């Protein structure tokens, strides 16, 4: 399945200028049909999988309770 630049921006949740720079620097594989760039959606599967793993890792880290400090002394 091929996406336009605007569809890719929405799909990846990235700024349009950034996606266009990736295209111009040949970081994203595209097909130019004479009017617009078409981008194969399947090439982002690995990227999206890594982003989801990163989100899970951050959520796990943020949900860990803070350990009690054994050196806390009551100064009253």
N, CA, C and O atoms as a GROMACS GRO file, in nm:
protein
  304
    1UNK      N    1   0.084  -0.117   0.000
    1UNK     CA    2   0.000   0.000   0.000
    1UNK      C    3   0.089   0.124   0.000
    1UNK      O    4   0.185   0.134   0.076
    2UNK      N    5   0.056   0.217  -0.086
    2UNK     CA    6   0.134   0.340  -0.097
    2UNK      C    7   0.058   0.458  -0.036
    2UNK      O    8  -0.065   0.467  -0.046
    3UNK      N    9   0.133   0.546   0.028
    3UNK     CA   10   0.077   0.664   0.093
    3UNK      C   11   0.134   0.789   0.027
    3UNK      O   12   0.245   0.788  -0.024
    4UNK      N   13   0.056   0.896   0.030
    4UNK     CA   14   0.108   1.025  -0.011
    4UNK      C   15   0.190   1.082   0.104
    4UNK      O   16   0.194   1.024   0.212
    5UNK      N   17   0.256   1.194   0.081
    5UNK     CA   18   0.336   1.257   0.187
    5UNK      C   19   0.245   1.295   0.304
    5UNK      O   20   0.281   1.271   0.420
    6UNK      N   21   0.129   1.353   0.277
    6UNK     CA   22   0.038   1.393   0.384
    6UNK      C   23  -0.012   1.273   0.462
    6UNK      O   24  -0.021   1.280   0.585
    7UNK      N   25  -0.043   1.165   0.396
    7UNK     CA   26  -0.087   1.043   0.465
    7UNK      C   27   0.026   0.985   0.549
    7UNK      O   28   0.003   0.934   0.659
    8UNK      N   29   0.148   0.992   0.497
    8UNK     CA   30   0.264   0.944   0.572
    8UNK      C   31   0.287   1.027   0.697
    8UNK      O   32   0.320   0.973   0.803
    9UNK      N   33   0.271   1.158   0.686
    9UNK     CA   34   0.287   1.248   0.800
    9UNK      C   35   0.188   1.211   0.910
    9UNK      O   36   0.224   1.204   1.028
   10UNK      N   37   0.064   1.186   0.872
   10UNK     CA   38  -0.039   1.148   0.970
   10UNK      C   39  -0.009   1.011   1.028
   10UNK      O   40  -0.026   0.989   1.148
   11UNK      N   41   0.035   0.918   0.944
   11UNK     CA   42   0.063   0.782   0.987
   11UNK      C   43   0.179   0.777   1.086
   11UNK      O   44   0.172   0.707   1.187
   12UNK      N   45   0.285   0.852   1.058
   12UNK     CA   46   0.404   0.849   1.144
   12UNK      C   47   0.400   0.952   1.256
   12UNK      O   48   0.481   0.947   1.349
   13UNK      N   49   0.305   1.045   1.248
   13UNK     CA   50   0.295   1.154   1.346
   13UNK      C   51   0.424   1.235   1.353
   13UNK      O   52   0.479   1.260   1.460
   14UNK      N   53   0.472   1.274   1.235
   14UNK     CA   54   0.593   1.354   1.222
   14UNK      C   55   0.560   1.482   1.144
   14UNK      O   56   0.462   1.485   1.070
   15UNK      N   57   0.641   1.586   1.160
   15UNK     CA   58   0.619   1.709   1.082
   15UNK      C   59   0.640   1.684   0.932
   15UNK      O   60   0.726   1.606   0.893
   16UNK      N   61   0.562   1.752   0.850
   16UNK     CA   62   0.570   1.734   0.705
   16UNK      C   63   0.708   1.774   0.651
   16UNK      O   64   0.761   1.707   0.563
   17UNK      N   65   0.765   1.882   0.703
   17UNK     CA   66   0.898   1.925   0.657
   17UNK      C   67   1.002   1.817   0.681
   17UNK      O   68   1.090   1.794   0.598
   18UNK      N   69   0.992   1.750   0.796
   18UNK     CA   70   1.087   1.644   0.830
   18UNK      C   71   1.075   1.527   0.732
   18UNK      O   72   1.176   1.474   0.686
   19UNK      N   73   0.952   1.487   0.702
   19UNK     CA   74   0.930   1.376   0.608
   19UNK      C   75   0.982   1.413   0.470
   19UNK      O   76   1.043   1.330   0.402
   20UNK      N   77   0.959   1.537   0.428
   20UNK     CA   78   1.010   1.581   0.298
   20UNK      C   79   1.164   1.580   0.294
   20UNK      O   80   1.223   1.542   0.193
   21UNK      N   81   1.228   1.619   0.404
   21UNK     CA   82   1.374   1.614   0.411
   21UNK      C   83   1.422   1.470   0.400
   21UNK      O   84   1.521   1.443   0.331
   22UNK      N   85   1.353   1.376   0.466
   22UNK     CA   86   1.390   1.235   0.456
   22UNK      C   87   1.380   1.186   0.312
   22UNK      O   88   1.464   1.109   0.266
   23UNK      N   89   1.278   1.232   0.242
   23UNK     CA   90   1.261   1.194   0.101
   23UNK      C   91   1.374   1.251   0.017
   23UNK      O   92   1.435   1.179  -0.063
   24UNK      N   93   1.403   1.379   0.034
   24UNK     CA   94   1.507   1.444  -0.046
   24UNK      C   95   1.646   1.387  -0.019
   24UNK      O   96   1.732   1.386  -0.107
   25UNK      N   97   1.669   1.341   0.104
   25UNK     CA   98   1.798   1.281   0.141
   25UNK      C   99   1.801   1.130   0.118
   25UNK      O  100   1.896   1.063   0.157
   26UNK      N  101   1.696   1.078   0.053
   26UNK     CA  102   1.687   0.936   0.018
   26UNK      C  103   1.690   0.846   0.141
   26UNK      O  104   1.744   0.735   0.135
   27UNK      N  105   1.634   0.892   0.251
   27UNK     CA  106   1.624   0.810   0.372
   27UNK      C  107   1.495   0.728   0.371
   27UNK      O  108   1.484   0.628   0.441
   28UNK      N  109   1.398   0.772   0.290
   28UNK     CA  110   1.272   0.701   0.272
   28UNK      C  111   1.263   0.664   0.124
   28UNK      O  112   1.286   0.748   0.036
   29UNK      N  113   1.230   0.539   0.097
   29UNK     CA  114   1.214   0.495  -0.041
   29UNK      C  115   1.080   0.546  -0.093
   29UNK      O  116   0.976   0.529  -0.029
   30UNK      N  117   1.083   0.608  -0.211
   30UNK     CA  118   0.962   0.664  -0.269
   30UNK      C  119   0.953   0.631  -0.417
   30UNK      O  120   1.049   0.588  -0.480
   31UNK      N  121   0.834   0.652  -0.469
   31UNK     CA  122   0.809   0.645  -0.613
   31UNK      C  123   0.750   0.779  -0.650
   31UNK      O  124   0.658   0.828  -0.584
   32UNK      N  125   0.802   0.839  -0.754
   32UNK     CA  126   0.748   0.967  -0.801
   32UNK      C  127   0.664   0.939  -0.925
   32UNK      O  128   0.716   0.890  -1.026
   33UNK      N  129   0.535   0.969  -0.919
   33UNK     CA  130   0.445   0.937  -1.030
   33UNK      C  131   0.426   1.053  -1.127
   33UNK      O  132   0.336   1.050  -1.211
   34UNK      N  133   0.511   1.154  -1.117
   34UNK     CA  134   0.500   1.270  -1.204
   34UNK      C  135   0.428   1.386  -1.139
   34UNK      O  136   0.443   1.501  -1.182
   35UNK      N  137   0.350   1.359  -1.036
   35UNK     CA  138   0.277   1.464  -0.964
   35UNK      C  139   0.316   1.469  -0.816
   35UNK      O  140   0.326   1.576  -0.757
   36UNK      N  141   0.336   1.352  -0.758
   36UNK     CA  142   0.362   1.346  -0.614
   36UNK      C  143   0.447   1.224  -0.580
   36UNK      O  144   0.461   1.131  -0.659
   37UNK      N  145   0.505   1.229  -0.461
   37UNK     CA  146   0.580   1.116  -0.411
   37UNK      C  147   0.484   1.018  -0.344
   37UNK      O  148   0.395   1.057  -0.270
   38UNK      N  149   0.504   0.890  -0.372
   38UNK     CA  150   0.427   0.784  -0.309
   38UNK      C  151   0.524   0.701  -0.226
   38UNK      O  152   0.633   0.667  -0.272
   39UNK      N  153   0.482   0.670  -0.106
   39UNK     CA  154   0.570   0.604  -0.009
   39UNK      C  155   0.507   0.472   0.032
   39UNK      O  156   0.390   0.466   0.069
   40UNK      N  157   0.586   0.365   0.027
   40UNK     CA  158   0.538   0.233   0.066
   40UNK      C  159   0.523   0.228   0.217
   40UNK      O  160   0.619   0.250   0.291
   41UNK      N  161   0.403   0.199   0.262
   41UNK     CA  162   0.372   0.197   0.406
   41UNK      C  163   0.447   0.086   0.480
   41UNK      O  164   0.481   0.103   0.597
   42UNK      N  165   0.475  -0.025   0.413
   42UNK     CA  166   0.539  -0.140   0.479
   42UNK      C  167   0.681  -0.112   0.525
   42UNK      O  168   0.730  -0.183   0.613
   43UNK      N  169   0.748  -0.014   0.469
   43UNK     CA  170   0.887   0.013   0.510
   43UNK      C  171   0.895   0.069   0.652
   43UNK      O  172   1.004   0.074   0.710
   44UNK      N  173   0.783   0.112   0.708
   44UNK     CA  174   0.783   0.170   0.842
   44UNK      C  175   0.746   0.071   0.951
   44UNK      O  176   0.740   0.108   1.069
   45UNK      N  177   0.723  -0.053   0.914
   45UNK     CA  178   0.683  -0.153   1.014
   45UNK      C  179   0.787  -0.164   1.126
   45UNK      O  180   0.751  -0.162   1.244
   46UNK      N  181   0.913  -0.175   1.092
   46UNK     CA  182   1.019  -0.187   1.192
   46UNK      C  183   1.028  -0.062   1.279
   46UNK      O  184   1.043  -0.072   1.400
   47UNK      N  185   1.017   0.055   1.218
   47UNK     CA  186   1.023   0.181   1.292
   47UNK      C  187   0.909   0.189   1.393
   47UNK      O  188   0.931   0.225   1.508
   48UNK      N  189   0.788   0.156   1.350
   48UNK     CA  190   0.673   0.165   1.440
   48UNK      C  191   0.682   0.062   1.553
   48UNK      O  192   0.641   0.089   1.665
   49UNK      N  193   0.736  -0.054   1.522
   49UNK     CA  194   0.754  -0.157   1.624
   49UNK      C  195   0.854  -0.110   1.730
   49UNK      O  196   0.830  -0.128   1.850
   50UNK      N  197   0.963  -0.049   1.688
   50UNK     CA  198   1.062   0.004   1.782
   50UNK      C  199   1.003   0.117   1.866
   50UNK      O  200   1.030   0.125   1.986
   51UNK      N  201   0.924   0.204   1.805
   51UNK     CA  202   0.861   0.314   1.879
   51UNK      C  203   0.764   0.261   1.984
   51UNK      O  204   0.758   0.314   2.095
   52UNK      N  205   0.689   0.157   1.951
   52UNK     CA  206   0.595   0.098   2.047
   52UNK      C  207   0.672   0.034   2.163
   52UNK      O  208   0.630   0.047   2.278
   53UNK      N  209   0.782  -0.034   2.135
   53UNK     CA  210   0.864  -0.092   2.242
   53UNK      C  211   0.922   0.017   2.331
   53UNK      O  212   0.929   0.001   2.453
   54UNK      N  213   0.964   0.127   2.271
   54UNK     CA  214   1.018   0.239   2.348
   54UNK      C  215   0.910   0.300   2.437
   54UNK      O  216   0.936   0.332   2.553
   55UNK      N  217   0.790   0.316   2.384
   55UNK     CA  218   0.679   0.370   2.465
   55UNK      C  219   0.649   0.279   2.584
   55UNK      O  220   0.626   0.328   2.695
   56UNK      N  221   0.648   0.149   2.561
   56UNK     CA  222   0.622   0.054   2.669
   56UNK      C  223   0.731   0.064   2.776
   56UNK      O  224   0.701   0.063   2.895
   57UNK      N  225   0.856   0.073   2.732
   57UNK     CA  226   0.968   0.082   2.826
   57UNK      C  227   0.957   0.209   2.911
   57UNK      O  228   0.980   0.204   3.032
   58UNK      N  229   0.922   0.321   2.850
   58UNK     CA  230   0.906   0.446   2.923
   58UNK      C  231   0.790   0.437   3.021
   58UNK      O  232   0.801   0.484   3.134
   59UNK      N  233   0.679   0.378   2.979
   59UNK     CA  234   0.564   0.363   3.068
   59UNK      C  235   0.598   0.275   3.188
   59UNK      O  236   0.557   0.305   3.300
   60UNK      N  237   0.671   0.168   3.165
   60UNK     CA  238   0.714   0.082   3.276
   60UNK      C  239   0.803   0.158   3.372
   60UNK      O  240   0.788   0.147   3.494
   61UNK      N  241   0.894   0.235   3.318
   61UNK     CA  242   0.986   0.313   3.401
   61UNK      C  243   0.908   0.415   3.484
   61UNK      O  244   0.934   0.431   3.604
   62UNK      N  245   0.815   0.484   3.422
   62UNK     CA  246   0.739   0.587   3.492
   62UNK      C  247   0.641   0.530   3.594
   62UNK      O  248   0.604   0.599   3.688
   63UNK      N  249   0.600   0.406   3.576
   63UNK     CA  250   0.504   0.347   3.669
   63UNK      C  251   0.570   0.279   3.788
   63UNK      O  252   0.500   0.236   3.881
   64UNK      N  253   0.702   0.268   3.788
   64UNK     CA  254   0.771   0.208   3.902
   64UNK      C  255   0.759   0.300   4.023
   64UNK      O  256   0.780   0.421   4.011
   65UNK      N  257   0.726   0.244   4.138
   65UNK     CA  258   0.718   0.329   4.258
   65UNK      C  259   0.857   0.372   4.304
   65UNK      O  260   0.956   0.301   4.284
   66UNK      N  261   0.863   0.486   4.364
   66UNK     CA  262   0.990   0.533   4.418
   66UNK      C  263   1.024   0.454   4.544
   66UNK      O  264   0.938   0.434   4.629
   67UNK      N  265   1.147   0.409   4.555
   67UNK     CA  266   1.185   0.334   4.675
   67UNK      C  267   1.196   0.430   4.795
   67UNK      O  268   1.230   0.547   4.782
   68UNK      N  269   1.166   0.373   4.909
   68UNK     CA  270   1.181   0.455   5.030
   68UNK      C  271   1.328   0.470   5.061
   68UNK      O  272   1.406   0.377   5.046
   69UNK      N  273   1.364   0.589   5.103
   69UNK     CA  274   1.503   0.618   5.134
   69UNK      C  275   1.530   0.571   5.278
   69UNK      O  276   1.470   0.624   5.371
   70UNK      N  277   1.620   0.474   5.296
   70UNK     CA  278   1.647   0.423   5.431
   70UNK      C  279   1.721   0.525   5.518
   70UNK      O  280   1.726   0.508   5.640
   71UNK      N  281   1.778   0.629   5.460
   71UNK     CA  282   1.855   0.724   5.537
   71UNK      C  283   1.771   0.845   5.582
   71UNK      O  284   1.825   0.941   5.636
   72UNK      N  285   1.644   0.840   5.560
   72UNK     CA  286   1.558   0.952   5.598
   72UNK      C  287   1.548   0.952   5.751
   72UNK      O  288   1.515   0.851   5.812
   73UNK      N  289   1.575   1.067   5.810
   73UNK     CA  290   1.569   1.079   5.956
   73UNK      C  291   1.465   1.183   5.992
   73UNK      O  292   1.453   1.286   5.926
   74UNK      N  293   1.394   1.155   6.093
   74UNK     CA  294   1.295   1.249   6.141
   74UNK      C  295   1.367   1.354   6.224
   74UNK      O  296   1.425   1.324   6.328
   75UNK      N  297   1.362   1.478   6.175
   75UNK     CA  298   1.438   1.583   6.241
   75UNK      C  299   1.354   1.659   6.343
   75UNK      O  300   1.403   1.755   6.403
   76UNK      N  301   1.232   1.620   6.363
   76UNK     CA  302   1.150   1.689   6.463
   76UNK      C  303   1.176   1.639   6.601
   76UNK      O  304   1.115   1.687   6.696
   0.00000   0.00000   0.00000
